[in-house]
Amino acid sequence: MIVLGYNGFGKAAELFARLYRATGIDRHLLFGHDSAAALIVDGELVAAVEEERLNRVKKTSEFPVNAMNWCLETGGVSFDDVDVVAFSWQFSDEVMDRMIAEITEDHSASTAEKFSRLDRLAETYAAMFSKEAILADFLEHTGHHLDPRKLELVPHHLAHLMTGYHLAGGGDAAFVVSDGRAEWLSAIMGEICDGKVRVLDDVSIDSRHSLAMLFSVVTRYLGFVPNNDEYKVMGLAGYAPPPADNPFLEHVVEMLPDGTYTIAYPASAVPAYYALFDRIFDGDPSRREDFDFRVRVASAAQQMIEVVTAAQLRVLERRSAMPRLVFEGGLALNCVNNTKLLEGSRFDDMDVSFGASDVGVALGAALHASREAGDAPRPGPSPYLGPAFDREDILAALDKFSQQVEWREVAPEQVPAETAALLEDESVIGWFQGRMEYGPRALGNRSILANPRFPGIKDSINERIKHREQFRPFAPVVLEERASEVFETGRKHSSPYMTFVFPVRPEYREVIQGACHVDGTARIQTITDESNPRLAQVLRRFNELTGVPCLINTSFNVAGEPIVCSPVDALACFLNTEMDHLVLDTFFVRRSVRK
């Protein structure tokens, strides 16, 4: 059985810009963002890549034709060989009835406004959501006439769930899926027992009361890009404790006894929210630019997320006896919240995958379709599912930039020691090896590495290399066997995907100060000799040389660009920044000193 999963609508950007004003700062507020493709052959996940890594448009919603073609080529198959094409959205008649009711039952809208919204929904359905539109989109971008019987439409939240469930190894588990919105819901809870999914429908949250979309409105209010920069708000929150009386919990979100909640306005009511936020935080357009004001609002918003999701979890604990939790959806990228949720719960463990946000639903749709067809999915835990490049590819790229760089090649076994030696001082290294990781985090194959012991290294990387805000922290990578020595990891024995944050033990805060956030925490990645052998060797050698057990690991890109994919991407990024060295597999590269 060959299954091709995907996410992305070819017409989303144009339609949502024209019909819903999703332009400028709101350009990511659309269905199908983070388009991607994944290929499963006889239950094995053989390839997956985000479209942005290939078309070089960050967070693209474009139809993932490049990603599909690469996956098929990697699997040695064609479109004709594919048995099922699994798409990560299902706009059934029931779903559309819900979406229509969302409009007609809005008592704050006039009759004319309702008709206008219904007209826009009808056009969107005809052009994007209907099965006929999805088949036409597929044909337009691939040139392949897809047999309608091969198309499986997978509900968006189910795709999220299958990603987390199978990447965590399957088995019985409770679950929470929470994101901006799926087809019409924003959050679901339930359990998987003996392979059967049970959703607690009475505590599902519809999109009108989406917690993640509210957090996106806060992101916009503070001058950042919604549905993209929420991690900046999470980072800002660490600069101050939450308020004793939280305005969001007093005036914006109402908690209900059953664990559900209601929110003051729909996320589209931006002017109403700005007026409300200005009133409850004593803000105005100029104050929103002030760092201390941003910190105060961000800290309150982060606490709001933590309080609301903890209340959801208390309900789930009462209604499911499962010993572990799977948490997926865009809200699961709030790694500060994840750790607190686990530590405050009765669950033994909590899994958040490398594909927790919408990048992962291409995987989940394919995994679900494979499971339904009777091929037990065997995805494995590795995120390294994307393109790899051989020696000839690297030499061709180096030749392209031969007037700007010099290089030398070493034996593979020499790479860790030579890299560790370069990292003894304040050098910053672009690190490129093996298959590209999947998901929004650089997990050691397309990374920027640096020594965290220097007090100014964070500001230096933010300014000279990443070209981003100075308040942004960096994550440390550490050997799994040493993680609990350096960090207070609590119930977590590993954190391989940077989806949890832990306090840095006091005796290590100076040692790894460049990877330690202002509040004494760090979003860690743990690796093993099996998960990433070469980077593990670098860490061992680096620790022998310096006594420092971690390295800074940040994504190999600059602000506004996707993580590099190819050697050409890596060289271009290297030359457009002030990185000191570039390691391309076994090639050590530096800027040319020739006159």
N, C-alpha and C positions, 0 to 999 in steps of 0.2 A: 504494500500500500504506500503510495507516494502522495503526500499532502503538502500543499503550498499555502501558507498562511500570510495574510497581509493586512495592513492598515493604511488608509490614505484615500482621499477623494480628489480626482483630477480637477474638479471645478470648485473645490471648497474656498480657496483664496479669493477667486473672482466673485463668486456668489455672496459670500459673507461680507466682502468689502462693499458690494453694491447694495445688498438688501439689509445688512445689519451693521454697517459702518465699522466693520472690523479692519481698520486701517491704522497706520501710525502706531501709537502706544498700545492700541487694542488689536494689533494684527494677528495675535495668536489665539484670539477668542473665537474659535471655530471648531467644527467637527473634523477629525482626521489628522490633527497635528501630530508630529512625531511619526511620520509614515515610515514603514519598514516592511520587510519580508522575511519569512523563515521557511525552511524546508525540512520535512521529516520523511525519512525513508524507512519503512518497516519498523516504526516506533522510535527510531534513532534521530535525534536532532543533529543534522549534519551541517547546517549553515544558517546564519541569520545576520542581517546587517540593516542598519538604519539608512534610509535614503539620503539623509543629510550628509553622511560620510562620503557619498559618491557624487552627489550633485553640488556639494559644498554650500548649501543654503541652510543655515542653522534652523532647526526646529521645523523643517519644511512639512507642508501638508500635501505636497504634490503626489500624484499617483506613483508608487514606488517601482517604476519599470526598471530602473538600473539595479535596484536591490533584488528584484525578482530574477532578472537575467543573470546576475552574479550567483545567486543561490542555485539556480538550475545548472549553470555551468559547473559550479563546484560539485554538485551532486551527479554530474554526468548524465543529466536527463533534459528533456525538452518539455514544452507546454503540452504536447500531445501525450507524453508519458504520465502526466499528473492525473491521479485518480480523483482527488478532491481539492478544490480551491476554497479555503476557509477565510471568510471576511469577518472582521471583528466588530460588526454592527448588525443589528437586526431590527429594522423598522417595520414591525408587523402591524396588522390592522389594529390590534389591541394597543400597541404603543402609540400609533397615530391618534387613536381615540383619546388616549391620555394627554397627548400633546395639544390636541384641539381643545380638550376640556380645560387645560391649563390657561388657554387664552379666553375661552368663553366664560369661565368662572371667575375671571379677574374683575372684581367689583370696583377696582380703582380706575379701570379703563373705560373710556366712552365707547359707544357703539361703533363709531367711525374708526377708532383706534383698533378695536377688535377685528373689524373687517380688514383693515390694513395688515394686521399681523397674520390673519388667516390667509390672505393673498400671498404674503411672503412665504408662509409655511407651505402652501400648495406649490409654489414655484420651486422651493427647495426640495420638496418630496419628488416632484417630477424630474428634476435635474440631477438629484444626488441620492435620495434615500430609497427610492423604489427599486425592486429587483431588476426591472427593465433598465433603469438608469445605471445600476451597478454593472450589469452585463455590457451596456454600451460603453461605459468608462473603460472597462477591461479591454474591449475590442479596439477602442480608439488609441490606447496607449501601448498595447502589446501587438496589435495586428492579428490576434488569435481569437477565433470564434469559440467562446467557452460554452460548452454544452450546459444549459441551465440545470440539468440534473447533477452536474458536478459541483455546482456552487452551493456551499453551505454557509448560511448567515448565522453567526454566533453572537448572542447578546453580549454587549460590551462588558458588563460586569462579570459575566461568566468567563469571558476570555481573560480578564484580570485574574480571576480566582484560579483558573487552570494554570496560569503562569506560575503563581506563587505555590500552589499545591504540588505540582509536579516537580518544580525546581527544588522544592524542599524534600523530595523523595516520596511523596504520596503519604499514605497512611491516614488514620483518623485525626481530624483536627477541627477546631473551631475556626471561624474566619470573620474578618471584617474587610470589606472593600469600600473605600471612600475616595471619591474624586470630585472634579468640578461638576460633571454630569455625564451619565451614560446616555441612553436614548431618552429617558425621562426621569430616572432616579439618580440620586447623587451618592447614596450609601446603602449598603445591605449588610446584614449579619446572618450567621447561621452556623452550620456544621457539615462536615463530610464524614459519614460513618459507613464503613463497609463499601466505600466507593460511591455512595449515594449522597447527592447534595440536597440539604434541607435549608431553605431560606426562611427566616423569621419575618414574614411579610408585614406583620403588624408593627414592626419597628423599623421598617425601611423608610428612608428619607427621600422625598421627591426633590427635584432640582430647584423648586421655588425656595427651598430652605437649605441650599447647599453650603456647608461649612467651608469647603475648599474654595468655592466661588466668593464667599465673603472675605476670606483671606486674600484672594486676588484683588478684590476692591480695595482692601487696605494697602496692598502692594502698589496699586495705581495711585492711591491717595498720597503715598509717600514719595511719588515721583519715579517709580520703577515700572517695568513692563509687566502687566498682569499675565498670568499663565506662563511665566518665564522666570521672573526674578524673585519668587517667593522665598528662595533660600537666602536672599539678601536680607529680607525682613527677619528671618530666623537668626541670621548672624548678628544683626543689630540688637536683637533682644538680649543677647548675652552681655551687653554693656551695662545693664541695670537690672535690679530685681523687679518683679512685677508689682503693680500697685496694690496696696492693701484693699482698696475698693476699686474693682475693675470696671471701668465705664462700659466695656463691651458686654460684660455679663449683667450689668444693671440696665442698659438701655437698648441693646442691639439683639442679643440672643436670649430667648426665654427657655429655660430648662423645664421639661415636663416630667411628671412622676414616673412615666414608663420608660425613661431613658431617651426619648426622642426630644426634639427641640424645634422651635420656630425662630425665624429670623425676620427682622423688621421689614426689609424690602427685598424684592428680587435683585439679583446682581446687576441687572440692566439699569436699575434706578440710580445711576452714578451721581447726578446732581443732588438727589435726596440724601444719599449717603455722605457726600462731601459736607452738606449743611449739617447733618447729624454729627459727624465726626468733629467738625469745627466747634460745634456747641459743647460736646461732652469732653473734648480735650483742650478747649480754649485755643483753637487753631485758626489759621488764615493762610492764604497762599504763600506769604513770605515765611511764616513760621514752619511750614511744611518742608522748607529747605534747611532748617536748622538741625544740626546733628543731634542735640540733646532732645529736641522735640520728637524727631524720628525714633530715637531710642525708646522714649517713653511710650509712644504708640505701639512700636514693635513689641516691646516687652509685654504690654497688655494683650496684644493680639496673639502672641505665642502662648500666654497663659490661658487665653480663651480656648485655643485649640486643645490644650492639655486637659482642661476641665471638662469640656464637652465630650471628647473621645474617651476619657476615663469613665464618664457616666455611661456611655454606650457599652463599654467593656464590663461594667458591673452588671448590667442586664444580661449580657452574653454569658457571664460566669454563672448566673443563676439558672440559665435555661439550657446550658450545654455542659456535659460532664467531661468533654474532651480535655486532655492534659496539656495540649499545646495550641498555639494560635498562629494562623497565617494572616498577615496584614498586607493588603495590596491596594493599588490605586495611587493617584497623584499625592494624596495626603500622606501616604506612607513614606514619602521622601523627606518628611519632617523628622529627621533622625534624632533631634533633641527629644521630641515627643515619644518616639518609639521606645527609648530606654526607660523613660518614666512610666510608660504604659506597662511594660513588662514588669518592672520592679514593684509597681503598685498593684499588680494582679496576683491571682493564685496560679497562673499558668506556669508550667515548668520551663517553657521556652517559647520563643516567638520568632517566626521567620519572615523576613522582608527580602524579596528577591532583587537581583540586579535589573530586573525588568518591571519593577513595581509600577512605574508611571506608564503613560500610553505607548512608550517605545516597546513595552512588553506584550501588548495585546496581539500583535502578529504571531508571537510565540504561542500565546494562550489559545488563540483560535485554531491554530494548527494542532496543538496538543489535544484540544477537545475533540476535533474531528477525527484524529487518529484513535483516540480512546473510544469514540462512538463506533468506529469501524471495527473494533476488536483488536487493534494493534496496541498493546500496552505501551504507553510512552516511556522511553528510557532517555530522558534528556541529559542526565548527569548534572553536576553542580558547576561545571566550568562556564565562565562567561566569555571565553575566548572562542568565538564562533564566526568571526568576520574574516576579511581578506588577509592573506599572508603574501609576502613577496620574497623571491629567491635572490641569490647572489647576482644574477644577471640583471634583474630589475633594479637592484640597488646601484650596480655599476653604471647602468644607463642613466639613472637619475643623477648620479655624481658627475657623469660626463656632461650632462645638461648644464650643471652649475660649475663647471671646471674653472671658469675664470674668477669665481668668487670663493671657492673653498679648496682646502687641501685635505688629504685623507691618507690613512694607513690601515692596513688590514692585519688582524692578529688571529691567532688560533682561537677557536670557540672557548676552550678552557681558560684562556687568559683574560677573557672579557670581564668577569666579575672582579678580579683583583685590580685590573687597571682602572675600571670604573670607580671602585672604592677609593683608590689612591687619589683620583681626581676630586672626589667629594670630601677629602680631608679638610680642604679650605672652604672658602665661600663661593666656590664655583657652582654654577647652575647648569645642569645637563639635560638635554633632550634625549629621551630614552625610547627607542623604537625596536621592537622585537616581535617575532611570531605573529599569530593571528590576532586581529584587532578584537578588543573587548566589546561586548554588547551592552547598551544602556548608557545612562547619562554620566557615569563616573569613569574616570581613568583608573584602571585596576592593574597597572603595571606593565602593559604592553605598548601603550601610547601615552607615556607619562613625562612629566618634568620632575627631576629629582634634585634634592639639595640637602645640605647638612643643616639640621634644625638647631644646632647648639649656639649659633650666632644670633645676638639680640636684634640685629638689623636685617636679617635675611628675609623676613616676611615683607617688610616695606620695600625692600629691594626688588623682590620678585614681582610684587604687585605693580610697582612703578616701571621697572626696566623691561619686564618681560610680558606679564599678563595684561598690562594697561587697564587696570581695574581699580575699584575703590580701595582705599588704604585699610578700611575696617574689615576687609574680607580675610578670614582665616584660611590656613592650609591644613591638610590632613596628613597624619603620619601613617606610614606603612611599617608593620612590625611582624616578626615571626610569631606565629600563633602560640608557640611554646613559651614565649616570653611576655605575651600580652598582659596576663594577670599580674606580672611583676611590675610592669610600668603603669598600668591603668587599673582602676577599680571597676572591673568588668562584671561584677555581680553574677547574675545567672547565665550570662552569655559566655560560652567557652570560645567562640570564634565570631568574627565580624568580617567576612571576606569581601563584602560588597559596599562598605562605607555607608551602611544604613542604620548605624547606631552610634551614639555619642557617649563617652565615658569620662569621668573625672580622671585627670592625670594625678598619679600619686605624688604627694608633696616633694619627695626626694628626687623626683625626675622633672619637676617643672622648669628648673633652670637648665637642666641637661638638654631638654628638647623644646626650649622656649619658642623657637620658630614655628613649631607645630602645635603650640598650646594656645587655645583661645583665651581671650581676656578674662573669662570667668573660670579658668582653670580646667577646661574640658577639651576633648579632642574627638573628632569623627575619624575613627581608626579603620584601617584595612589590615586584616590579618592574612598572612600567607604561609604556606607550607612548602616543603621540598617537592611535594607532589603537585600542588596547585600552580606554582610558578617557580620552577627550579632555578633558573638563572638569576632572577631577582632575589630569591632566598639566599643564593650564594653571595650576591653583592652585599646583602644585609649582614651576613656572617663575617665576611671579610672587613666590612666597614666597622663593625663593632670591635673586631680585633685591633684595628688601627686606632680607633678613637675612644672606645669605651661607650659610645653612643648607640643605643639599641634600635633606633628608628631612623627613617629618612622622611623628609617631606616628599609627598607624592601628590602632585596636582596635574590636571589634564594638560596634555600637549596641544595647546591652542592659545590664542589671545582672545580677549573679550569680543563677543559678537560673531566668532567663527566656530564651526564644528571642530571637534577633535580631529587631528590629522589622521589620515587613513594610509596614504601611500608614501613611499620615500620622497617623491617630488613634493608632496604636501609638507612633509617634515623638514626638508631643506628650505623651502620657501618660508616657513614659519621661523625656523632657526635664523635665517638671514634678516628677517624683519623684526627681530627682537635683539636683546643683548645677552642671550644665552651664551655661555662660555664654551661649551662643547656639545657635540652631537654624537651619540652612539647609535649607528644604524646596523643592528645585528652585530657583525664582527668588524665593522668599519668605524674607526674613530675619526671624526671630522672636526675641523676648525676653520675659521675664516682664513682666506689666503693672505699671506704676508708678502707676496710677491709685488714688486713695484712695476 
